[in-house]
């Protein structure tokens, strides 16, 4: 008999698999070659998206809609997308998506490890860009490790912001610079987003389905902030200082911890301001802890 937890995990998997496979919110138009991407505007670059996917799972079935998810990320970043290499295009994005058998979780039951390798080619540039992503489940949710690993992939900052990273590559940025730009742009957009009107808050049939990009956004943003702290790229310092003033306490907390990883003159006064002015005790304590670590170096 299936437990309530098992039923809930199966429902999460069904929702995740169903909705990532649908390019919701974009009106598509089929061309003579069968492509279902929207027609590109004359001024935007067109990407040829080549996705090769494989899995160890039963009958080679991939529940995660990797190709439509990637297509939507590129379209949202302002690109036109084609699946036909014969169509005119400016850029090429090759993606190798692999699901490999992970650790055993029961009799003849195994988890799934996911890897995603992206190769970007700009026809005007001499050097290609590559990016590799790998995620494994924690195996704490033994009856739904596939759901967990897909959610980890969706909130991986390099995967979540892939469309914007490709745009950064197209602008000759490196991967870290493109990630910083993507995170900065998203927070600026959120800061200037107009408040919802009374009509927008009315319940509609669409609200019975999850908006997965919006659902994953805060987790991906926090992971991106953590990644900037790990990378310690000085180009991220100004962004992290601004994020320490964001309304969302979790964003401020992650920004404080990321800022503490840097060894730059601006870090000490920025953390001191947080200790003196932040309204949240956890954020203040985190800043105090980072200051204490620096005093012991």
N, C-alpha and C positions, 0 to 999 in steps of 0.2 A: 504494500500500500504506500502511495506517495505521501510524504509529509507535507504540511503547509509550506515549510521552507522550500522543499523541492518543487512544489507547484509554483511558488512565486519565482524561483530561479528560472523555471521553464518558461514562464510568462515573460520574464525579462529577455530571455534569449529570443523568443518569438517576436517581441516588439523590436528588439535590436536588429534582428535579421530582416524583418519586413520593411522597416522604415529606412534603413541605410541603403536598401536596394531601390528606393524610389527617389527620383530627382524632384522632390516636393518643392513647389514654389517657383519653378521655372517652366515656362511654356516651351516645349521642344517642337522641332519641325524636322520631319524625316526628309532626307534628300534622296537623290537617285541612287546613291551608294548604300542606303539604309542607315546612314548616320542619324542619331537622334539628338545631336547637340544643337543648341540654338544657333542661328546664323550669326556670324561674327560681324560686328560693326566694321566699317571700312578702316577706322583708325586703330583698332586694337590688334595685338599680335595673336596669331593662331597657333595653338599647340597641337601637335600630333601626339596623342596619348596611346602608348602601347603598354598594355598590362598583361603579364604572364603570371597566372596564379595556379598553385598546386596545393594539395593537402594529402595528408596520410589518412584522413578520416574515411568513414565507411562510404564506399562507392565513389570516392573522390569528390564528395559533395562539400562545397564551401558555403557555409551559411552567411558569412559576412559579405555584403555587396561591395567589394573593394573597388571595382571599376566605377560604378556610379558615385561613390563617395569621393573618389579622386577627381572625377569630372566636375562635381559640384564645387569642390575646393578651388579648382582652376577657374571656373566660370565666376565664382564669387570674387576672385582676385582680379577680374576684368579681362580674362582671356577668352578667345573663341577656342573651341575644342573640336577636333575631328578624330575619328578612329580609323580613317582611311589614309594610309601613307601616300596615296596618289593625289590627295587633295593638296592644294597650295597651303603651306604652313611655314611659320618662321622659326618655331622652336620644336624640339622633340623631348618628350619625357618618357623614358622607358622605366617600367616598374616591374620588379620581380617580387611577387608576394608568395611566401611559402608558409605553410602550416606543417610543423613537424611533430612527431610523437614525443610527448614529454614524460614526466614521471608517472609511475603507476598509482592509481587512486582506488583500485579495487580489482576484482577478478576480471581479467580481460578488459579493464577500463584504464584509460590513460588521459593525462592532461595534454594540452596542446601548446607548443611554443610557436610564436609567430615572428617571422622576420620579413622585413620590407626593405629592398634595396632600390634606390632611385638613381637613375643616370639622366642628367640634364644636358642637352646639347643646344646651344644657340648657334644658328647658322652663320651669324656675323662674328662669332668669337672663336678663337683657336683652341681654347681649353674647355673641356667638359667639367661639370660639377657632379660629385657623387655624394650620396647620403645613405647610411645604413641604420636601420632601426631594428631592435630586437626586444621582444617582451615575452615574459613567462608568467604564468599564474603563481600566486603565493601558495596555493593548495590549502588555504584555510577554509575556502568554500568548496569542500570536496565534491559536492553534487552539481557544481556549476563552474568548473575551472575555465570552460570555453567562454562563458559570459564574462568572467573576470578578465581574461587576457585580452579580449576584444575591447573592453572598457579601458584597459590600460593603454592599448594602442591608440584609441580615440583621444585620450587625454595626454598622450606623449606630445610635448610641444612641437617637435619637428614634424610629426604627422598632422596634428591639429592645424598648424599654421603653414602647411605645405604649399598651399596656393600662394600665400604671401612670400614664402621663401623662394619659390620659383620666380615670382616677380622681382624680388631682390637680386637673384642671380641674373635675371635679364637686364637689370640695371647695373651689372658688374660688381655687386656686393659679394662678399664671402658669406658663408653660411651663418656665422655668428652675427655679422652685421645685418643680414636679412632677418634673423630672428629678433634682434633688438628693434628693428624698424617695424616688424609685424606686431610685436607686443605694444610698442609705443602707439601705433596707429589704432589698435583696438581700444586701448584705454582712452585715447582722445575722442574716438567716436562715442564711447559710452558716456564720457563726460558731457558731450554736447548733444546727446540724444534727447529729443523733445519729450516732455512728459506725456503719458498716455491720455488720450481724450476719453470722455465718458463713453463714446460709441465703441472705442477700441477695447474697453474693459467688459463689454457685453459677452456673455457666453455664446460660443458658436460651435458648430459640429467639429471644426478643426481643433478646438481646444481639448477634445477627447483623445487626441493623439499627441505623443510627446514630440517636442521640438528638440531633436537630439543635439544639434549644434549649440543651442542655448543651454541645454542641460550639461554638456561637457565643458562649456566655456570657462566657468570659474576654476574648475580643476586643472584645465590645460594652462590657464593663465598663471596659477600658483606654481605649477610644475615648471613653466617657463622662467618665472622669477627665480626659483631654486636653481635652475640650470645656469642662469646668468651668474649666480653666486659661485657655482662650481667652476665656471669658466674664468671668472675674474678678469674679464675683458674691460679695460678702462672706459670703453665707449658706452658701457651700460650704466655708469655711475650717475649721470644726470637723470636718467629714467628712473633708477631705483630711488633717488632722492625724492622725485615727484610721487612715486608710488607710496612712499612712507607718509604721504599726506592724503591718501585716498580715503573715501568715506568707508569703504569696506574694511573691517578690522582684520580679517584674514589676509587680505592683500597687504596691509601695513605690516602685519607680523612677518609674513614671508619676505617682504622687502627689507625689513630690519635685519633678519638673519642672513640674507644674501649680502647686504651691505657690510655686515661684520666680517665677511670673508676677504674684503679688499684691504689693501695696505696703501691708502692714499691720504693726503692731507685733509681732504673734505669729509672723510668718514667720521672722524672724532666729533666735530661740531654738529654734524647731521644727527648722529646718535644722541648727543647731549640734548638737542632740541626735542627729540622724541621723549626722552626721560622727563623733561620739564613740562611738555605741553600735551602729550597724547592723553586722550580721555579713557583709554582702555588699560587696565592694570596689566594684562598679559603682554601687551605690546610694550608698555613701559618696562616691565621686568625683563623682557627679551633684550631691549636696548641696554639696560643696565648690565645684563649678563655679558653682552658683547663688549661693553666698555671695560668690564672687569677682566675679561680675557686679554684685552689689549694692554691693560696695565701690568699684566704678569709676563708679557713677552720680553 
